[in-house]
Amino acid sequence: MDKKLYEDNQKNKVREDEILLDPDSDFDKAKDVKKFTLSDVLCVFAGGFIGGILRHFAFSTLAKTTAMLTVNIVGSLLLGFILEAVVLNGRQTQHTKAMRLLLGTGCMGAFTTYSTFIADVSSIIQSGHFGMALYLSLATVFVGLASALMGIVLARACKRERSQNA
């Protein structure tokens, strides 16, 4: 293996206890990856199309509040997994950027639904059920956060498993 490539790979490794919050952090320094291209827009568009269809399916098969909780929790899990997998991949490339935009920004952005969450909570408050509104808010935020962290843990486990089998 080329010594420079090995050093670059070592420099870009993520510690097990480190959570990177900004997957674009390497793009600020990269000269070979453009910031925003037509390809980026198409990735977000295609992912949004898929995520929107998945959300429509969830809302047409489940009760509205159940569907809202389900898509936000499952979406948090998947987004945590996707973003951590991209980070664990090491150096950001045009391919990993495209996958993050397609699956993370596009698909999970369209699949999850913050606006429906706010509308549901507002409606519940207006009907006088403050306890239910608080429960729904806390459940969405905390279970969503726990799901995102679970996605991160799963991505790291998959990376470890792949490294051990290689």
N, C-alpha and C positions, 0 to 999 in steps of 0.2 A: 504494500500500500504506500502511496506517495506520502512522504513525511509531512508536507504542508497540508494535505487533505486530512491526515490523521490529527494534526494539531487543531485544525478548524473544527473537526468533529468533537474533539475533547473540549474545546472552548465553548461549544454550543450545547453541551450536555446539561440536563436539568437534574438537580439533586432530588432525591425522593421526597424530601420534606418541603420542597419549594413549589409554590403555586404561582405561576405567571398569569397575571390578570390581563395583560395586553398582548395578544398574539401578533400584533403588528409592530412590536417594539424593534424587531430586527430590520423591518422595512425602511426605517428612517436612515439606517446606515448602509443599506444595500444599494449598490450602484447598478446592478444588473436586473433589478425588479422595478418596473414602473409602478407609480402610485395608483393610477386609476386608468383603466383602458376599456375599450368596448367589450373585450372579452370578460372583464370583471362584471360589467353591467349584465351581460348575457348569462353569466353564472348565477348572479343574484336573481334574475328574471326566471330562469329555468328552475332554480331551487324554490322560489316563491310559488311557482305554478304547482309543483309537486306538494309543497307544504299546505297550500290552500286547498287542494283536493283532499289531502289527508284530514285536514281540519273539518271540511265540509262533511266527510264521511263520519267523523266522530260526532258532530252535532246532529247528523241525521239519524244516528243509531242510538244515541244516549240522551237522557234528559239534559236540558241546557246547563244547569249548574254542575252536574256530574261530568258532562263533556268538557266544560271549561276547566274544572279541576284536573281532569285526566290529561288534556292536551298540555296544560301548563306544567304539570309534574313530569309527564313523560318527556316533554320538550326540554325541560331543565336537565333531566338525566342525559338525554342524547346530546344536548349542547355541551354539557360538561365533558362528556366522552369525546366528542368531536374536537373541541378546542384543545383539550389535553393531548389527544393523539397527534394533533398538528404540532403542538409545542414539543412533544417528546420525539418527534421525527427529527429534530435538530434544526439545522439551517433551513430557513424559509426559502422555498423555491417558488417558481411560478405555478407549479403543479399543486403544492400544498396551499398556496394562496387561493387558487381556483377551487380546491376542495372545501376550504373554509368558507369561501363566499357562497358556493353552491349549497352545501349542507348546513352550515352554521347560520350565516346571514339570511340566505334565501329561504331554504326549506324550514328550518326551525323558527325563523322570524315570522313566516307566514302561518306555520302550524300553531305556535303559541299565540295567546290572545290577551294582552294586557287590557285592551279597550273593553272587551266583554267582561273581564274581571271587574273593572271599575263600574261598568254599567250595572252588573248584577249586585254588587255591594251597595251602590246608590239606591237601587230599586228596593232592596231588602231594608235599608235604613228608612226609606220613605214609607214603607209599610209598617214601620214601628218595631221591627224585629232586630233591635240593636245587638243582642247577644249573638244571634245567628250571623249578622254582618261581621262582627268581631271574630267569631270562630272561622268563618270563610276566609277572612283577610289573613288571619294568623296561619291557618292551615296552608293557604296558597303560598305565602311568603316562606314560612319555615320548612314545610315539606318540599317546596321547590328548591330551596337552598340545600337541604339534605340530599335531594335527588341529584343536583348538580355536583355536589361533592362525591356522591356515590359514582357518578359517571367518570369523574376524575380518577377515583380509586380503580374502577374497572379498566380504564385506559392504561393506567400504570401496570396493572396486573397482566393485561394482554401484552404489553411491551416486554415485561419481564419474561413471560412465557415464550414469546417469540425469540427473545435473546438467548434463552436457555436451550431452545431447540435448534438454534442456528449453528 
